[in-house]
Amino acid sequence: MSSFTDPQIECRVLLCGRNFELLQPFTFYTRHTPPEGTQLPEHAGGQFYDIVVHAGLITDFASTPRLTWSLLPPIGKFSKAAVVHDYLYIRQIGDRAWADRVFLEAMHVSRVNIINRYLYYWGVRAFGWWAWRKWRKVKEAAND
């Protein structure tokens, strides 16, 4: 079964009050095969792939609109899954659909109830294109 190396995350709030910096790295072992050309280490004889989220990552956890926070808060049981998802988007690892499937899988591992799991998942499927495109442009600009 897919898993995290550590059930807890360590982070500190930044001065803006909305973003957090990851203080300790962690790994998520996913069973979803990454798209062709994606360089991820294999684990357990190729049954899992390692996603190593590095310390220093800046995250807002779940990027939910403030208006929805009473129903879909930005921080909760899914927070570690959201950090993995942010990492995949920021680093442009794999493709967007794969990153979103890994997010769904990580929420399952985090024992997020099925209703919330799919609300967050369908939220990133519907609106994640904006963030994916933003981070793609940042990566392209950095490579120029």
Sequence and secondary structure as in RCSB ss.txt:
>XXXX:A:sequence
MSSFTDPQIECRVLLCGRNFELLQPFTFYTRHTPPEGTQLPEHAGGQFYDIVVHAGLITDFASTPRLTWSLLPPI
GKFSKAAVVHDYLYIRQIGDRAWADRVFLEAMHVSRVNIINRYLYYWGVRAFGWWAWRKWRKVKEAAND
>XXXX:A:secstr
  EES S   EEE TTSS EEE S EEEEE S   TT    EETTTTEEEEEE TT EE SS   GGGTTTS SS
STTHHHHHHHHHHHHHT S HHHHHHHHHHHHHHTT  HHHHHHHHHHHHHHHHHHHHHHHHHHHHHH 
